[in-house]
Amino acid sequence: MKHTLALAIAAVAVLAATACSSTGTSPNPLPTATPIPQYVYVANYNNMSGSKTGNLVVFSLPLSSGESPSVTLPAPQSGAGAMGIAQNAGQLAVKWGGAQVISVYAKPITDTSAPLLSFSASDPANGGAPLNLFSLAYDSSGNLYGGTQFGQIVEYTAPLSSSSTPAIHVSLPNSGSYPVVAVNGTTLAVGTFSPAAIYIYSLPLSNTSTPTATIAPASAAYAGVAFDSLGNLYAVNWHTGIEVYKPPFGNSSTPAFTIPEAMSGVPGALALDSANDLFEEVGNAAASMELGEYPATVSASSVVTNSTTSGLDAPWTEITIGN
């Protein structure tokens, strides 16, 4: 019996030693997952000379002050400037202004990336007239939403192809101009510049969809909207700063707080990374712009910690963030 007990104790000791590290004092560490790289995709759009020029530039995250683009992708043809932009898990969609075409690229993007496919940004339902898409957003199913310059939302259903045309047309109340769009789950947010409002829609859309909520402060002009991972909505109001709304959204929703503008110039697009760091583009009439970062967690006293103007030469852009 004593011999058997001694053997059992020895076996337990061997197992314990095997479970420990080479120091004999702690378990072997679990492997650490490699973080997925993230990038800020910026659509430079410059029409100050009437030539509709501009390119696509890409910044690697984390952003450092004065950082230069890691990728600069020229327009596919003369007279085209990158305008609306959206990304999902594998693709990047770019509306090229002037050319009135939407190109879809496979990620990662390089200086020589060529479109997987391109389709016209005109509207067969309106005699082939240009849609003048001002902004783009994907949902999780790969459907693509676009805000037209004068008061309409269109939806291209997945899978996208070279023959894609709008499957859904939704007219915004009051024909709000320059609509900017963002999607979170089954919620579509649309911010308009004039008359100014934030419209909340439930997805899926239909041609007769109406807002489930309309947020219309007395003084507003919206230039960008974005959601964070918690479903909070960020909206750039030219008159007040970056307004932050918490769900659920209703007609009487007011900002939980407002972040004062930390950069000089004309406020523009918004996007958030996976850590909920907030990025904003600010442009000015001198055909230049600045990309700034507000680190998570934001508040009414948040300030920009990193920013860059390198490679950014357009007074108005759209941005998106992804892998």
N, C-alpha and C positions, 0 to 999 in steps of 0.2 A: 504493500500500500504506500509506504513512504517513497519507494522508488517511483511508483506511478505518479504520485503527487509532485515529486521533484521534476519529472519529465514535463508535466503539465505546466508547471511554473516556468520552466525554461522555454517552452513553446510560446507562452504569452509574452515573455521578455523579448524573444526574437521578433514576434509580430509588432510589438511596440517600437522596437528599434527600426524595423523596416518602414513603419509609418512616419518616422521622424526624418528630418533633413540630415545632411552630413554632419551637422553640429550635434545631432542627437537631442536638440532642445525644442524644435518647432517643425510643424508639418511642411512638406514641400508646397510652395505657393502655386495657386491656380494660374493658368496662363491668362495674360491680359489681352482683351480684344483690341484689335487695331482700329483706331477711330476712322470713320469714313470721312475723307476730305470734303470740305464744303467750299463753295465759291459764290461770289457775288457776280451776277451777270448784268451788265449795264448796256442798255440800248441807247447809244448816242444819236440824237436827232437834232439836226441843225437846219432850219429853213429860213435863217435870217436873210440870206441872199436870194431866196426863192428857188434854190437849186436842190433842196431836199437831200443834203448829204449826211453822212454819218456812218459809223461802224459799230461793231459789237466788241466790247472789251470785257475781260474777265479778271477778277481779283481773287487771290487765294486767301482763305481765312485760316487763322485769325488775321484781321486787318492790322497793319502797322501804319503809323503816321508817315505820310509821304510815299506810301507803297506804289510801285509801278504795276501796270497790268501784266499778268502772266500770259495772257492771250489777247491778240488784237485781230479780229476777223473783219476783213473789208466787206463792203456791200457787194452783192452778187452782180450788180450792173450799175452803170452810170445813172445818176439822178435818183438813187435809192438811199434812204437813211433809215437805220434801225429805229423802230418806234415802239409798238406794243411788244411785250416779251413775257413768256411764261415757261415754267419747267415742271416736269414730273420725274418719276423715278429714272426714266431712261432717255428722255427726249427734252429738247429745248425748241420752243416755237418762237419765231420772230416775224413780226409784221414789218415789212420793208416799206416805208412811206415813199410816195412818189411812184414806185414800181407797182403799188397796189397788189402785193403778193405776200402770202404767208409761207415761210419756209420752215421745215421741221428738220432738226439736226439730231444725230445720235450723240450722246455724251460718252466720254469727255470731249469737250470742244478744244480744237487746236487752231493754230494760225491758218491752216489749210483745210479746215473742215468744209465739206460740201454737203448740201441738203440731201437728206434721205428722200424727200419729196417736197414739192411746192404746189400750191394751188392759189387760184385767183381770189383776191379780197374784194371782188365785185359781187353784186347781188342779182342773180337771175330773176328773182321775184320782183325786181324793180327795173326791169329792162337792161340789166347788166351794169347799172350805175355803180360807181365806187362806193364802198361802205364807209370809207374813211375811218377805219378802226383805230381807236385811240389807246386801247389797253387790252390785255389778254389775261386769262386765268384758266388753268386746268382744274378739273375735279379729279377725285381718286379713280374714276373709271376711264379717264383719258378723254372725256368730252372737253371741248375747248370753247370758252365763252369770250366774246368780244364786245367792247363798248364802242358804238359808233359815235362819230363826232357830234351828231345832233340828235341825241335822245332816244337811242334804241340799244337793246341788248340782243345779240344773235348767238346761237349755239351751233357748233359743228359737232356732230356725234361721232364717237369712236367706232371703229378705227378710222383715223384720218387717212386720206388718200389724195392723189393728184387731182381727183375730180370732186373733192369735198366742196359742198355749198351749204349755206345756212339751212338747218332743219327747223329751227325755231326762231321766230322774231317776236320780241317783246317791246312794246312801246312804253317808255318811261312816262310817269305822270309829269305834266308840265313841260315835256320835251327837254328835260335837263341836258345841258351841253357838256361836252368833254367828260363822259362818264368813265370812272376808273372802277375796276372790279377786283374782288377777292373772294375766294371760296374756302370754307371750312366745313368739312363733312357734307351735310345737306343744306348748308346755309350759303347763299350768295349775297354779298354786300356790294352795293353800287353807290359810289359817291359822285355827285354832280357839282359842277362849278357854278352854273347859273341857269335857272333858279337853283339855289344850293339846297341839297338834302342828302341824306343817306337812306337808301331804300334797302330793305331786307326782304329777300325772296327765299322760299323753300324750294329745294330741288327734289324731283326733276321739274324742269320748266315745261310750260306749254305755251302756245301762242296767246292764250288768254290769262296767263299768270298775272297776278296783282301783288303788290307788296304786302307782306304780313305785318310790317311796321315801317313807318316813315318818321325819321328823325330830322327835324328842320328847325334849327336854332334861328333866332332873329338875325344874327349876323354871322354869315358863313360863306365860304367858297372852297369847296373840297377839291384837293389836287392829288390825293393818294389815300388808299385804304389797304389794310393788311390785318391778318389774324395771327395771334400767337398760339402756342400748343394747348392753351387752356380755353381757347375760344373767345378770348378778349379781343375786341375790335379797336384798331388804331386808325385814326383819320386825321389827315393834315388839313387843318382849317387855316386859310391864309390870314384870317383876322385874329386868331387866338393862339395857335400853335398846334401841337399834336394832341388831339383829344383821345382819351382812352375810355371805352365803353365796356361794361361787363354784362354778359348775358344773364337772364333772357332779355332780348331787345324788344322795346315797345315804343309806341308813339310818344310817350312821355319820358323816354330815356334821356338822361343827362350824363355828361362825362363824370366818371369816378374821380378823375383828375385830368389836368392838362399840362403837358410839358412845354415850357416856353421854348421858342426857337433858339437854338444855340449857335447857328451859323448864319452869316449874313447872306442876303440874296432872296430869291423867290423859292419858297418851299415846294417840293415836288413829291416824288414817289417814295414809298415805304416798303420794307421787307424785313422779316425776322429770320434768324438762323435757328438751328435746332436747340441752342441753349437759351433762346428767347432774347438774345442781344438784338437790339433794334437798329436798323440802318435807314438813313434818309439821304435823299439827293436834294441838293439846293443849287439852283442855277441863277444866272444873272444875265443882264442885257449885253454883257461884253463877250458873249459866246464862250463862257467857261462855266464850270460847275464844280461842286465839292461833294464828296461822299463821306458821310460821318457816321460814327457808331455810338449809340447809347447802350452801355452794358446793362444786362439784366441785374437786378430787378429794377424796372423803371419807376419813377415817382415824379411828383411835381417839381422836384429839385434836381432831376437828372440833367447831366451835361454831357457833351460829346467828349470822349476820351481819346479817340483816334479818328483821323480824317486824312483824305488825300484828294488832290486835284490832278494827279498825274494821269495823262492819257485821256482826260475828260475835257472835251472841247465843245460841248453842245449845251445850249441854255435850257434844254428840256429833255428829260429822259424818263424811261421806265426801268425798274430794277427788279430782279428776282433772285432768290438764294436757293441753292440745292447742291447735290453731290456732283 
